[in-house]
């Protein structure tokens, strides 16, 4: 996932940088959800968002979600 600005600081969610540095409030508004839902989505932990949620998040921050199956080495 891209980096998204939190109020005045930035939350690291991946190595990619989104051209627009969006606040969690802005992303939440674009997704039609709450800032706390975006905070849970961006934080590492027990939360396991659905692919539909990840697609909506990617669209909200100007990205495309890509899911790949990559063969394991030596298998």
C-alpha distances in whole Angstrom, upper triangle without the diagonal:
4,7,9,13,14,18,19,17,13,11,9,5,5,8,7,9,10,13,14,13,13,15,14,17,16,13,15,18,16,15,18,18,18,17,17,15,12,13,13,10,8,11,11,14,16,14,13,12,14,12,14,12,8,10,12,9,7,11,11,9,11,9,10,8,10,12,14,17,18,22,22,25,28,28
4,6,10,12,16,17,14,11,9,8,6,5,7,5,6,6,10,10,10,10,12,12,16,14,12,15,17,15,15,19,18,18,16,17,16,12,13,15,12,9,12,13,17,19,17,17,15,17,15,16,14,11,12,13,9,8,11,11,8,9,8,10,10,12,15,17,20,21,24,25,27,31,31
4,7,9,13,13,11,7,6,5,5,6,7,6,5,6,10,10,8,9,10,11,14,13,12,14,17,16,16,19,18,18,15,16,16,12,12,14,12,9,11,13,17,19,18,18,17,19,18,19,16,14,15,15,12,11,13,12,9,11,11,14,14,16,18,20,23,24,27,28,29,33,33
4,6,10,11,9,6,6,7,8,10,11,10,8,7,10,8,6,6,6,7,10,10,8,11,14,13,14,17,16,15,12,14,14,10,10,13,11,8,11,14,17,20,18,18,17,19,19,19,16,14,15,14,11,11,13,11,8,11,12,15,15,18,20,23,26,27,30,31,33,36,37
4,6,7,6,4,6,9,10,12,14,13,10,10,11,9,5,5,5,7,10,10,10,12,14,14,16,18,17,15,12,14,15,11,11,14,13,11,13,16,19,22,20,21,20,22,22,22,19,17,19,17,14,14,16,13,11,14,15,18,19,22,24,27,30,30,34,34,36,40,40
4,6,5,5,6,10,11,14,16,16,14,13,15,12,9,8,5,5,8,10,10,11,14,15,16,17,15,13,10,11,13,10,9,12,13,10,12,15,18,20,19,21,19,22,23,23,19,18,20,18,15,16,18,15,13,16,18,21,21,24,26,28,31,32,36,36,38,41,41
4,6,8,10,13,15,18,20,19,16,15,16,13,10,9,5,7,8,10,11,12,14,16,17,18,17,14,10,13,15,12,11,15,16,14,15,19,21,24,22,24,22,25,26,25,22,21,23,21,17,19,20,16,15,18,20,24,24,27,29,32,35,36,39,40,41,45,45
4,7,10,13,16,18,19,19,16,16,16,14,10,10,8,10,12,13,14,16,17,19,20,22,20,18,14,16,18,15,14,18,18,16,17,20,23,25,24,26,25,28,28,28,25,24,25,23,20,21,22,19,17,20,22,25,26,29,31,33,36,37,40,40,42,45,46
4,7,10,13,15,16,16,14,14,16,14,10,11,9,11,13,14,15,16,19,20,21,22,21,18,15,16,18,15,13,16,17,13,14,17,20,23,22,24,23,26,27,27,23,22,24,23,19,20,22,19,16,19,20,24,24,27,28,31,33,34,37,37,38,42,42
4,6,9,11,12,12,11,11,13,12,8,9,9,10,13,13,13,15,18,18,19,21,20,18,14,15,16,13,12,15,14,11,12,15,18,21,20,21,21,24,24,24,21,19,21,20,16,17,19,16,14,17,17,20,21,23,25,27,30,30,33,33,35,38,39
4,6,9,11,12,11,12,15,14,10,11,10,10,13,14,13,15,18,18,18,20,18,17,13,14,14,11,9,12,11,8,8,11,14,17,16,18,17,20,21,22,18,16,19,18,14,15,18,16,13,16,16,19,19,21,22,24,27,27,31,30,32,35,36
4,6,8,9,9,11,14,14,12,13,13,13,16,17,15,17,20,20,19,22,20,19,16,16,16,13,12,13,12,8,9,10,14,17,16,17,17,20,20,21,19,16,18,19,15,15,18,17,14,16,16,18,17,19,20,22,24,24,27,27,29,32,33
4,7,8,10,11,15,15,13,13,13,12,16,16,14,16,19,18,17,20,19,18,16,16,15,12,11,11,9,6,8,8,12,15,14,14,14,17,16,18,15,13,15,16,12,12,15,15,12,15,13,15,14,15,16,18,21,21,24,24,26,30,30
4,6,8,10,14,15,14,15,16,16,19,19,16,19,21,20,20,23,22,21,19,19,18,15,15,15,13,10,11,11,15,17,16,16,16,18,17,19,17,14,16,17,14,12,16,16,13,14,12,14,13,14,15,16,19,19,22,22,24,27,28
4,7,10,13,15,14,16,18,18,22,21,18,21,24,22,22,26,25,24,22,23,22,18,18,19,16,13,15,15,18,21,20,20,19,21,20,22,20,17,18,19,16,14,17,18,14,15,13,15,14,15,16,17,20,19,22,22,23,27,28
4,7,10,12,12,14,16,17,20,19,16,20,22,20,20,24,23,23,21,22,21,17,18,19,16,14,16,16,20,22,21,20,19,21,19,20,19,15,16,17,14,12,15,15,11,12,10,12,12,13,16,17,20,20,23,24,25,29,30
4,6,8,8,11,14,15,18,16,15,18,20,18,19,23,22,22,20,22,21,17,17,19,17,14,17,18,22,24,22,22,21,22,21,22,20,17,17,17,14,12,14,14,10,10,10,13,14,16,18,20,23,24,27,28,29,33,33
4,5,6,8,12,13,16,13,12,16,17,15,16,20,20,20,18,20,20,16,17,19,16,14,17,19,23,25,23,22,20,21,20,20,18,15,15,15,12,10,11,11,7,7,8,11,13,15,18,21,24,25,29,30,31,35,35
4,6,9,13,15,17,14,14,17,18,16,18,21,22,22,20,23,22,18,20,22,20,17,21,23,26,28,26,26,24,25,23,23,21,18,18,17,15,13,13,12,9,8,10,13,16,18,22,24,27,28,32,33,34,38,38
4,6,9,12,14,11,11,15,15,13,16,18,19,19,17,20,20,16,18,21,18,16,20,22,25,28,25,25,23,24,23,22,20,18,17,16,14,13,12,11,8,8,11,14,17,20,23,25,29,30,34,35,37,40,41
4,7,10,12,10,10,13,14,14,16,18,18,18,15,18,18,14,15,18,17,14,17,20,23,26,23,24,22,24,23,22,20,18,18,17,14,13,14,12,8,10,12,16,18,21,24,26,30,30,34,35,37,40,41
4,7,8,6,6,10,11,10,12,15,15,14,12,15,15,12,13,16,15,13,16,19,22,24,21,22,20,22,21,20,17,16,17,15,12,12,12,9,7,10,12,16,17,21,23,26,30,31,35,35,38,41,41
4,5,5,6,9,10,11,12,14,13,12,9,12,13,10,10,14,14,12,14,18,21,23,20,22,19,22,22,21,18,17,18,16,13,14,15,11,10,13,15,19,20,23,25,28,31,33,36,37,39,42,42
4,5,5,6,8,10,10,12,10,9,6,8,9,6,7,11,10,9,12,16,18,19,17,18,16,19,19,18,15,15,16,14,11,13,14,11,10,14,15,18,18,22,24,27,30,31,35,35,38,41,41
4,6,5,6,9,10,10,9,7,5,9,10,8,10,13,13,13,15,19,21,22,19,21,18,20,21,20,16,17,18,15,13,15,15,11,12,15,17,20,21,24,26,30,33,35,38,39,41,45,44
4,5,5,6,9,10,10,10,8,12,12,10,12,15,14,14,17,20,23,24,21,22,19,21,21,19,16,16,16,13,11,13,12,9,9,12,15,18,19,23,25,28,32,34,37,38,41,44,44
4,5,5,6,8,8,9,8,11,10,7,10,13,11,11,14,18,20,21,18,18,15,17,17,15,12,12,13,10,7,10,10,6,7,10,12,15,15,19,21,25,28,30,34,35,37,41,40
4,5,5,6,5,5,5,9,8,6,9,11,11,12,15,18,19,20,17,17,15,16,17,15,12,13,14,10,9,12,12,8,10,13,15,17,17,21,23,26,29,32,35,36,39,42,41
4,5,5,6,7,8,12,11,10,13,15,14,15,18,22,23,24,20,21,18,19,19,17,14,15,15,11,11,14,12,9,11,14,16,18,19,23,25,29,32,34,38,39,42,45,44
4,6,8,10,11,14,13,11,14,16,14,15,19,22,24,24,21,20,17,17,17,14,12,13,12,9,9,11,9,6,9,11,13,15,16,20,22,26,29,32,35,37,39,43,42
4,6,8,10,12,10,9,13,14,12,14,17,20,21,21,18,17,14,14,14,11,9,10,10,6,7,10,9,6,10,12,13,15,15,18,20,24,27,30,33,35,38,41,40
4,7,10,12,10,10,14,15,14,16,19,22,23,22,19,19,15,16,16,13,11,13,13,10,10,13,12,10,13,15,17,18,18,22,23,27,30,33,36,38,41,44,43
4,7,9,7,8,11,12,11,14,16,19,20,19,16,16,13,14,16,13,10,13,14,10,10,14,14,11,14,17,18,19,19,22,23,27,30,32,36,37,40,43,42
4,5,5,7,9,10,11,13,15,18,18,18,15,17,15,16,18,16,13,15,16,13,12,16,16,13,15,18,20,21,21,24,25,29,31,34,37,38,41,44,43
4,5,5,6,9,10,11,12,16,17,18,15,17,15,18,19,18,14,15,17,14,12,16,16,13,14,18,19,21,21,24,25,29,31,33,37,37,40,43,42
4,5,5,6,9,10,11,14,14,15,12,15,14,17,19,18,14,15,18,16,14,17,18,16,16,20,21,23,22,25,25,28,31,33,36,36,39,42,41
4,5,5,6,9,10,13,13,13,10,12,10,13,15,14,11,12,15,13,11,14,16,14,15,18,19,20,19,22,22,25,28,30,33,33,36,39,38
4,5,5,6,9,12,13,14,11,13,11,13,15,14,10,11,13,11,9,12,13,11,12,15,16,17,16,19,20,24,26,28,31,32,35,38,37
4,5,5,6,10,11,13,11,13,12,15,17,17,13,13,16,15,12,15,17,14,14,18,18,20,19,21,22,25,27,29,32,32,35,38,37
4,6,5,8,8,9,7,10,9,13,15,16,12,12,16,15,12,15,18,16,16,19,19,20,18,21,21,24,25,27,30,30,33,36,35
4,6,8,9,10,7,8,7,10,12,13,9,9,12,11,9,12,14,13,13,16,16,16,14,17,17,20,22,24,27,27,30,33,33
4,7,9,11,9,11,10,13,14,15,12,10,14,13,10,12,15,13,12,15,15,16,15,17,18,20,23,24,27,27,30,33,32
4,6,9,8,11,11,15,16,18,14,13,17,17,13,15,18,17,16,19,18,20,18,20,20,22,24,25,28,27,30,33,32
4,7,7,9,11,15,16,18,16,14,18,18,15,17,20,19,18,21,20,20,18,19,19,20,22,23,25,24,27,29,29
4,6,8,11,14,17,19,16,15,19,20,17,19,22,22,21,24,22,23,20,21,20,22,23,24,26,25,27,30,29
4,6,10,13,16,18,15,15,19,20,18,20,23,23,22,25,24,24,21,22,20,22,22,24,26,25,28,30,29
4,6,10,13,14,12,12,16,16,14,17,20,19,19,22,21,21,18,19,18,21,22,24,26,26,29,31,30
4,7,9,12,10,10,13,14,13,15,18,18,19,21,19,19,16,17,15,17,18,21,23,23,26,29,27
4,7,8,6,7,10,11,10,12,15,15,16,18,17,16,13,15,14,17,18,21,24,24,28,30,29
4,5,5,6,9,10,11,12,14,15,17,18,17,15,12,14,12,15,17,20,23,24,27,30,28
4,5,5,6,9,10,10,12,14,15,16,14,12,9,10,9,13,15,18,21,22,26,29,27
4,5,5,6,9,10,11,12,14,15,14,12,10,12,12,16,18,21,24,26,30,32,31
4,5,5,6,9,10,10,12,14,13,13,10,13,13,17,19,22,26,27,30,33,32
4,5,5,6,9,10,11,12,10,10,7,10,10,14,17,19,23,24,27,31,29
4,5,5,6,9,10,11,9,7,6,9,10,14,17,20,24,25,28,32,30
4,5,5,6,9,10,10,9,9,12,14,18,21,24,27,29,32,35,34
4,5,5,6,9,8,9,9,12,14,18,21,23,27,28,31,34,33
4,5,5,6,5,6,6,10,12,16,19,21,25,26,29,33,32
4,5,5,5,6,8,12,14,18,21,24,28,29,32,36,35
4,6,8,10,11,15,17,21,24,27,30,32,34,38,37
4,6,9,11,14,17,20,24,25,29,30,33,36,36
4,7,10,13,16,19,23,25,29,30,33,36,36
4,7,9,13,16,19,21,25,27,29,32,32
4,6,10,13,17,18,22,24,27,30,30
4,7,10,14,16,20,22,24,28,27
4,6,10,12,16,18,21,24,23
4,7,10,13,15,19,22,20
4,6,10,12,15,18,17
4,7,9,12,15,14
4,6,9,12,11
4,6,9,8
4,6,6
4,6
4
